[in-house]
Amino acid sequence: MTTTQQALDVPSGAPARTATPQQGDPRLARLSLNQKTVDGWSLREAIDGCVRAGLPSIGAWREPVLEVGVTTAAGWLRDAGLRVSSVCRGGFFTTADPAEQRERHDDNRRALDEAAELGAPCLVLVPGGLPAGDRDLVGARARAAAAVEALVPHALEVGVRLAIEPMHPIFAADRGVVSTLAQALDIAEPLPVEAVGVVVDTFHVWWEPGVEEQVARAGARIASYQVCEWITPLPADTLLSRGMMGDGHIDFPHLTACVAAAGYRGDVEVEIFNADVWAADGDAVLATLARRYVELVEPHL
């Protein structure tokens, strides 16, 4: 069932191109709201928003979960009937200081425990950027790879996959030294597939030469598929440069078909960091992303 009332997309303000899917629409069966897309909402508000919009899944962030406590959060999610598609985020592995490395390892173990209690299939790992004053990109990547390997026993113990997220090269210095899906797979492939996978995030990999071959190579390693848009001009804060699907340059039907052909059958998270999206009404954001999802993504899964 869909509504015929004319709606406006956010943040563009343009008339909606399709009707808004309603609760129970089978096309929404794999759609997940990454909590960061509605950054102004608390976890409780995000859960309630998903229920109103008919979204069956949510990508949870550690900070708002820990604000209420993992056990409370797990109860809320269970009572609402929502799946947790992923937990964001672990990682930040690139420090060369042994004491800091131990701290990061322990924090990632805790994150795996939290993800397990929430029933999430994976913990998204942001590799980390170059430490202050460090220009050894190869060494930083090697430290990230070693840190992932060290977490494998605990990941297997709690039944949560470590999901390495390659990040667009604009973030290599400060956030993610693993810049391509190929590099992420090089780290993952020597390790058990049930313990270590990769994130295919359209914002980060759409530009990658040979991305189709790398998605096919990933196959069962794909632990999460995240979608949002590459928009231009980029804002001054490039961290907030993700757009609503269909407002930029990414070929979502093509990338989604590649992910589906690789065998991925999990939830599809919409994860948008954008000041204009964050400033918009949360329910309008969910309605827009649902419309764009059923138009650009769902038909190609």
Sine and cosine of phi, psi and omega as CSV:
sin_phi,cos_phi,sin_psi,cos_psi,sin_omega,cos_omega
0.00,0.00,0.66,-0.75,0.00,-1.00
-0.73,-0.68,0.38,-0.93,0.05,-1.00
-1.00,-0.07,0.61,-0.80,-0.01,-1.00
-0.99,-0.10,-0.07,1.00,0.00,-1.00
-0.92,0.40,0.72,-0.69,0.01,-1.00
-0.91,0.40,0.77,-0.64,0.02,-1.00
-0.87,-0.50,0.29,-0.96,0.04,-1.00
-0.93,-0.36,0.70,-0.72,0.06,-1.00
-0.97,0.24,0.48,-0.88,0.13,-0.99
-0.88,-0.48,0.57,-0.82,0.08,1.00
-1.00,-0.01,0.07,1.00,-0.15,-0.99
-0.94,0.34,-0.50,0.86,-0.10,-1.00
0.98,0.19,0.07,1.00,-0.01,-1.00
-0.98,0.22,0.47,-0.88,0.07,-1.00
-0.86,0.51,0.64,-0.77,0.00,-1.00
-0.87,0.48,0.65,-0.76,-0.02,-1.00
-1.00,0.08,-0.35,0.94,0.00,-1.00
-0.68,-0.73,0.31,-0.95,0.06,-1.00
-0.95,0.32,0.44,-0.90,-0.03,-1.00
-0.98,0.19,0.84,-0.54,0.07,-1.00
-0.89,0.45,0.60,-0.80,-0.04,-1.00
-0.95,-0.31,0.15,-0.99,0.03,-1.00
-0.79,0.62,0.71,-0.70,0.01,-1.00
1.00,-0.01,-0.11,0.99,0.04,-1.00
-0.91,0.42,0.86,-0.52,-0.06,-1.00
-0.89,0.45,-0.32,0.95,0.01,-1.00
-0.93,0.37,-0.30,0.95,-0.01,-1.00
-1.00,0.01,0.07,1.00,-0.19,-0.98
-0.88,0.48,-0.42,0.91,-0.03,-1.00
-0.89,-0.45,0.19,0.98,-0.06,-1.00
-1.00,0.08,0.76,-0.65,0.00,-1.00
-0.82,-0.57,0.67,-0.74,0.11,-0.99
-1.00,-0.02,0.93,-0.38,0.20,-0.98
-0.95,0.32,0.79,-0.62,-0.18,-0.98
-0.85,0.52,-0.45,0.89,-0.03,-1.00
-0.92,0.39,-0.35,0.94,0.00,-1.00
-0.90,0.43,-0.47,0.88,0.06,-1.00
-0.88,-0.48,0.92,0.40,-0.18,-0.98
-0.88,0.47,-0.42,0.91,0.00,-1.00
-0.99,0.16,-0.15,0.99,-0.01,-1.00
-1.00,0.01,0.60,-0.80,0.18,-0.98
-0.96,0.29,0.15,-0.99,0.07,-1.00
-0.86,0.51,-0.70,0.72,0.01,-1.00
-0.85,0.52,-0.70,0.71,-0.01,-1.00
-0.92,0.40,-0.61,0.79,0.02,-1.00
-0.92,0.40,-0.66,0.75,0.05,-1.00
-0.87,0.49,-0.75,0.66,-0.02,-1.00
-0.90,0.44,-0.60,0.80,0.03,-1.00
-0.90,0.43,-0.65,0.76,0.05,-1.00
-0.88,0.48,-0.68,0.74,0.00,-1.00
-0.89,0.46,-0.72,0.69,0.00,-1.00
-0.87,0.49,-0.62,0.78,-0.07,-1.00
-1.00,0.08,-0.13,0.99,0.00,-1.00
0.98,0.19,0.36,0.93,0.05,-1.00
-1.00,0.06,0.75,-0.66,-0.11,-0.99
-1.00,0.00,-0.05,1.00,-0.17,-0.98
-0.53,-0.85,0.42,-0.91,0.01,-1.00
-0.63,-0.78,0.62,-0.78,0.16,-0.99
-1.00,-0.10,0.93,-0.38,-0.14,-0.99
-1.00,-0.01,0.57,-0.82,0.11,-0.99
-0.97,-0.25,0.60,-0.80,-0.12,-0.99
-0.88,0.48,-0.70,0.72,-0.15,-0.99
-0.87,0.50,-0.78,0.62,0.03,-1.00
-0.93,0.37,-0.47,0.89,0.09,-1.00
-0.91,0.41,-0.71,0.71,-0.04,-1.00
-0.94,0.35,-0.41,0.91,0.05,-1.00
-0.88,0.48,-0.58,0.82,-0.02,-1.00
-0.98,-0.22,-0.23,0.97,-0.05,-1.00
0.99,-0.15,0.66,-0.75,-0.10,-1.00
-0.90,0.45,-0.66,0.75,-0.03,-1.00
-0.90,0.43,-0.68,0.74,0.06,-1.00
-0.89,0.46,-0.72,0.70,0.00,-1.00
-0.87,0.49,-0.69,0.72,0.01,-1.00
-0.88,0.48,-0.63,0.77,0.04,-1.00
-0.91,0.42,-0.69,0.72,0.04,-1.00
-0.86,0.51,-0.71,0.70,-0.04,-1.00
-0.90,0.43,-0.67,0.74,0.01,-1.00
-0.90,0.44,-0.70,0.71,-0.02,-1.00
-0.91,0.42,-0.53,0.85,0.01,-1.00
-0.99,0.16,-0.19,0.98,-0.02,-1.00
0.97,0.25,0.41,0.91,-0.03,-1.00
-0.99,-0.12,0.65,-0.76,0.23,-0.97
-0.98,0.17,0.40,-0.92,0.17,-0.99
-0.95,-0.30,0.92,-0.39,-0.09,-1.00
-0.98,0.21,-0.49,0.87,0.05,-1.00
-0.25,-0.97,0.25,-0.97,0.21,-0.98
-0.89,-0.46,0.78,-0.63,0.08,-1.00
-0.93,-0.35,0.80,-0.60,0.09,1.00
-0.43,-0.90,0.41,-0.91,0.18,-0.98
-0.93,-0.37,-0.25,-0.97,0.06,-1.00
0.97,-0.26,-0.65,-0.76,-0.07,-1.00
0.83,0.56,0.89,0.46,-0.21,-0.98
-0.99,-0.17,-0.01,1.00,-0.34,-0.94
-1.00,0.00,-0.02,1.00,0.03,-1.00
-0.86,0.51,0.55,-0.83,0.06,-1.00
-0.99,-0.13,-0.08,1.00,-0.03,-1.00
-0.99,0.15,0.84,-0.54,-0.07,-1.00
-0.86,0.52,-0.63,0.77,0.01,-1.00
-0.91,0.42,-0.67,0.74,0.03,-1.00
-0.92,0.39,-0.59,0.81,0.07,-1.00
-0.87,0.49,-0.67,0.74,0.03,-1.00
-0.90,0.43,-0.65,0.76,0.03,-1.00
-0.88,0.47,-0.69,0.73,0.01,-1.00
-0.91,0.42,-0.65,0.76,0.02,-1.00
-0.88,0.48,-0.72,0.69,-0.02,-1.00
-0.91,0.42,-0.64,0.77,0.01,-1.00
-0.91,0.40,-0.61,0.79,0.03,-1.00
-0.94,0.35,-0.55,0.84,0.12,-0.99
-0.88,0.48,-0.68,0.73,0.03,-1.00
-0.89,0.45,-0.64,0.77,0.01,-1.00
-0.89,0.45,-0.63,0.78,0.08,-1.00
-0.89,0.46,-0.66,0.75,0.04,-1.00
-0.88,0.47,-0.68,0.74,0.01,-1.00
-0.89,0.45,-0.70,0.72,0.01,-1.00
-0.88,0.48,-0.64,0.76,0.02,-1.00
-0.89,0.45,-0.68,0.73,-0.01,-1.00
-0.91,0.41,-0.52,0.85,0.03,-1.00
-0.99,0.17,-0.16,0.99,-0.02,-1.00
0.98,0.19,0.37,0.93,-0.01,-1.00
-0.99,0.16,0.61,-0.79,0.02,-1.00
-0.98,0.21,-0.34,0.94,-0.07,-1.00
-0.49,-0.87,0.40,-0.92,0.14,-0.99
-0.93,-0.37,0.88,-0.48,0.00,-1.00
-0.97,0.25,0.77,-0.64,-0.03,-1.00
-0.94,-0.33,0.88,-0.48,0.18,-0.98
-1.00,-0.03,0.89,-0.45,-0.20,-0.98
-0.87,0.50,-0.55,0.84,-0.10,-1.00
0.97,-0.25,0.42,-0.91,-0.01,-1.00
-0.99,-0.14,-0.24,-0.97,0.03,-1.00
-0.96,0.27,0.76,-0.65,0.10,-0.99
-0.86,0.51,0.39,-0.92,-0.02,-1.00
-0.81,0.58,0.78,-0.62,0.03,-1.00
0.98,0.18,-0.02,1.00,-0.06,-1.00
-0.99,-0.12,0.77,-0.64,0.05,-1.00
-0.89,-0.45,0.17,0.98,-0.05,-1.00
-1.00,0.00,1.00,0.08,-0.04,-1.00
-0.91,0.41,-0.64,0.77,0.00,-1.00
-0.89,0.45,-0.69,0.73,0.02,-1.00
-0.90,0.43,-0.63,0.78,0.02,-1.00
-0.90,0.43,-0.65,0.76,0.04,-1.00
-0.90,0.43,-0.62,0.78,0.01,-1.00
-0.90,0.43,-0.64,0.77,0.03,-1.00
-0.91,0.42,-0.62,0.78,0.04,-1.00
-0.89,0.45,-0.68,0.73,0.00,-1.00
-0.89,0.46,-0.69,0.73,0.00,-1.00
-0.90,0.43,-0.60,0.80,-0.01,-1.00
-0.93,0.37,-0.62,0.78,0.06,-1.00
-0.89,0.46,-0.72,0.69,-0.01,-1.00
-0.86,0.51,-0.62,0.78,-0.03,-1.00
-0.92,0.40,-0.37,0.93,-0.01,-1.00
-1.00,0.01,-0.15,0.99,-0.08,-1.00
-0.84,0.55,-0.72,0.69,-0.01,-1.00
-0.84,0.54,-0.65,0.76,-0.02,-1.00
-0.95,0.30,-0.60,0.80,0.06,-1.00
-0.86,0.51,-0.69,0.72,0.03,-1.00
-0.91,0.42,-0.61,0.79,-0.04,-1.00
-0.90,0.44,-0.67,0.74,-0.08,-1.00
-1.00,-0.10,-0.14,0.99,0.06,-1.00
0.97,0.24,0.56,0.83,0.04,-1.00
-0.84,-0.55,0.77,-0.64,-0.01,-1.00
-0.99,0.17,0.60,-0.80,0.17,-0.98
-0.99,0.10,0.87,-0.49,-0.10,-1.00
-0.93,-0.36,0.98,-0.21,-0.04,-1.00
-0.97,0.26,0.82,-0.58,0.00,-1.00
-0.97,-0.24,0.96,-0.29,0.15,-0.99
-0.93,0.38,0.59,-0.81,-0.08,-1.00
-0.84,-0.54,0.56,-0.83,0.00,-1.00
-0.77,0.64,0.60,-0.80,-0.07,-1.00
-0.84,0.55,-0.35,0.94,0.04,-1.00
-0.89,0.45,-0.27,0.96,-0.01,-1.00
-0.97,-0.25,0.13,0.99,-0.10,-1.00
-0.88,0.47,-0.59,0.81,-0.07,-1.00
-0.96,0.27,-0.61,0.79,-0.18,-0.98
-0.91,-0.42,-0.15,0.99,-0.18,-0.98
-0.58,-0.81,-0.62,0.78,-0.12,-0.99
-0.50,-0.86,0.99,-0.15,-0.03,-1.00
-0.97,0.25,-0.21,0.98,0.12,-0.99
-1.00,-0.01,0.95,-0.30,-0.23,-0.97
-0.98,-0.21,-0.25,0.97,-0.05,-1.00
-0.72,-0.70,0.38,-0.92,0.10,-1.00
-0.88,0.48,-0.58,0.81,0.04,-1.00
-0.87,0.50,-0.70,0.71,0.02,-1.00
-0.91,0.42,-0.65,0.76,0.02,-1.00
-0.89,0.46,-0.65,0.76,0.01,-1.00
-0.94,0.35,-0.54,0.84,0.07,-1.00
-0.88,0.48,-0.58,0.81,0.04,-1.00
-0.96,0.29,-0.67,0.75,-0.14,-0.99
-0.97,0.24,-0.61,0.79,-0.23,-0.97
-0.88,0.48,-0.54,0.84,0.06,-1.00
-0.96,0.30,-0.12,0.99,-0.13,-0.99
-0.95,-0.31,0.35,-0.94,-0.06,-1.00
-0.85,0.52,0.72,-0.69,-0.07,-1.00
-0.90,0.44,-0.50,0.87,0.01,-1.00
-0.96,0.26,-0.22,0.98,-0.02,-1.00
-0.96,-0.27,-0.50,0.87,-0.12,-0.99
-0.71,-0.71,0.82,-0.57,0.08,-1.00
-0.73,-0.69,-0.25,-0.97,-0.02,-1.00
-0.73,-0.68,0.38,-0.92,0.11,-0.99
-0.98,-0.18,0.78,-0.63,0.17,-0.98
-0.98,-0.18,0.97,-0.24,-0.01,-1.00
-0.93,-0.37,0.87,-0.49,-0.11,-0.99
-0.84,0.54,-0.61,0.79,-0.01,-1.00
-0.87,0.50,-0.60,0.80,-0.10,-1.00
-1.00,0.03,-0.46,0.89,-0.16,-0.99
-0.90,-0.43,-0.09,1.00,-0.12,-0.99
-0.85,0.52,-0.50,0.86,-0.08,-1.00
-1.00,0.09,-0.26,0.96,-0.23,-0.97
-0.91,0.42,0.82,-0.57,0.07,-1.00
-0.86,0.52,0.74,-0.67,-0.01,-1.00
0.96,0.30,0.40,0.92,-0.06,-1.00
-0.87,0.49,-0.54,0.84,0.00,-1.00
-0.88,0.48,-0.69,0.72,0.01,-1.00
-0.92,0.40,-0.59,0.81,0.00,-1.00
-0.95,0.32,-0.60,0.80,0.07,-1.00
-0.90,0.44,-0.68,0.73,0.05,-1.00
-0.89,0.46,-0.66,0.75,0.05,-1.00
-0.88,0.48,-0.61,0.79,-0.03,-1.00
-0.89,0.45,-0.72,0.69,0.06,-1.00
0.75,0.66,-0.86,-0.50,-0.04,-1.00
-0.92,0.38,-0.18,0.98,0.06,-1.00
-0.96,0.26,-0.23,0.97,-0.02,-1.00
-0.94,0.34,0.94,-0.34,-0.03,-1.00
-0.99,-0.11,-0.38,0.93,-0.02,-1.00
-0.40,-0.92,0.63,-0.78,0.11,-0.99
-0.88,-0.47,0.89,-0.46,-0.03,-1.00
-0.89,-0.45,0.63,-0.78,-0.05,-1.00
-0.79,-0.61,0.69,-0.72,0.25,-0.97
-0.23,-0.97,0.02,-1.00,-0.25,-0.97
-0.95,-0.31,0.49,-0.87,0.18,-0.98
-0.99,-0.11,0.91,-0.41,-0.06,-1.00
-0.92,-0.38,0.46,-0.89,0.11,-0.99
-0.73,-0.68,0.50,-0.86,-0.05,1.00
-0.94,0.33,0.49,-0.87,0.05,-1.00
-0.92,0.39,0.64,-0.77,0.08,-1.00
-0.93,0.36,0.23,-0.97,-0.02,-1.00
-0.86,0.52,-0.63,0.78,0.08,-1.00
-1.00,-0.07,0.99,-0.17,-0.09,-1.00
-0.91,0.42,-0.34,0.94,0.07,-1.00
-0.88,0.48,-0.47,0.88,-0.05,-1.00
-0.98,-0.21,0.53,0.85,-0.11,-0.99
-0.99,-0.17,0.16,0.99,0.03,-1.00
-0.99,0.15,0.67,-0.74,-0.02,-1.00
-0.90,-0.44,0.08,-1.00,0.08,-1.00
-0.96,0.29,0.68,-0.74,-0.02,-1.00
-0.80,0.61,0.72,-0.70,0.00,-1.00
1.00,-0.08,-0.13,0.99,-0.01,-1.00
-0.99,-0.13,0.07,1.00,-0.10,-1.00
-0.61,-0.79,-0.78,-0.63,-0.29,-0.96
-0.88,-0.48,-0.03,1.00,-0.13,-0.99
-1.00,0.05,0.67,-0.74,0.06,-1.00
-1.00,0.03,1.00,0.08,-0.06,-1.00
-0.91,0.42,-0.67,0.74,0.05,-1.00
-0.84,0.54,-0.66,0.75,-0.04,-1.00
-0.93,0.37,-0.76,0.65,-0.02,-1.00
-0.91,0.42,-0.64,0.77,0.01,-1.00
-0.90,0.43,-0.65,0.76,0.04,-1.00
-0.89,0.46,-0.59,0.81,0.05,-1.00
-0.90,0.43,-0.70,0.71,0.00,-1.00
-0.90,0.44,-0.67,0.74,0.03,-1.00
-0.90,0.44,-0.67,0.74,0.00,-1.00
-0.91,0.42,-0.45,0.89,0.04,-1.00
-0.97,0.25,-0.14,0.99,0.08,-1.00
0.97,-0.23,0.11,0.99,-0.04,-1.00
-0.96,0.29,0.77,-0.64,-0.02,-1.00
-0.79,-0.61,0.23,0.97,-0.05,-1.00
-1.00,0.06,-0.17,-0.99,0.01,-1.00
-0.94,0.33,0.39,-0.92,0.03,-1.00
-0.90,-0.44,0.91,-0.41,-0.05,-1.00
-1.00,-0.04,0.70,-0.71,0.20,-0.98
-0.99,-0.12,0.91,-0.42,-0.05,-1.00
-0.82,-0.57,0.95,-0.31,-0.09,-1.00
-0.83,-0.56,0.84,-0.54,0.18,-0.98
-0.97,-0.26,0.96,-0.28,-0.06,-1.00
-0.33,-0.94,0.81,-0.58,-0.09,-1.00
-0.88,0.47,-0.60,0.80,-0.01,-1.00
-0.95,0.33,-0.61,0.79,0.08,-1.00
-0.91,0.42,-0.69,0.73,-0.02,-1.00
-0.90,0.44,-0.50,0.87,-0.03,-1.00
-0.99,0.15,-0.24,0.97,-0.06,-1.00
-0.99,0.16,0.28,-0.96,0.08,-1.00
-0.87,0.48,0.75,-0.66,-0.09,-1.00
-0.88,0.48,-0.65,0.76,0.01,-1.00
-0.91,0.42,-0.58,0.82,0.06,-1.00
-0.92,0.38,-0.58,0.82,0.07,-1.00
-0.89,0.46,-0.73,0.68,0.00,-1.00
-0.90,0.44,-0.63,0.78,0.03,-1.00
-0.90,0.43,-0.67,0.75,0.01,-1.00
-0.91,0.42,-0.73,0.68,-0.05,-1.00
-0.92,0.40,-0.53,0.85,0.07,-1.00
-0.91,0.41,-0.68,0.74,0.03,-1.00
-0.89,0.46,-0.73,0.68,-0.03,-1.00
-0.92,0.40,-0.57,0.82,0.01,-1.00
-0.90,0.44,-0.74,0.67,-0.03,-1.00
-0.95,0.32,-0.36,0.93,0.06,-1.00
-0.99,0.14,-0.71,0.71,-0.23,-0.97
-0.96,-0.29,-0.41,0.91,-0.15,-0.99
-0.91,-0.41,-0.85,0.52,-0.16,-0.99
-0.82,0.58,-0.64,0.77,-0.03,-1.00
-0.90,0.44,-0.24,0.97,-0.11,-0.99
-0.94,-0.33,0.08,1.00,0.01,-1.00
-0.97,0.24,0.00,0.00,0.00,0.00
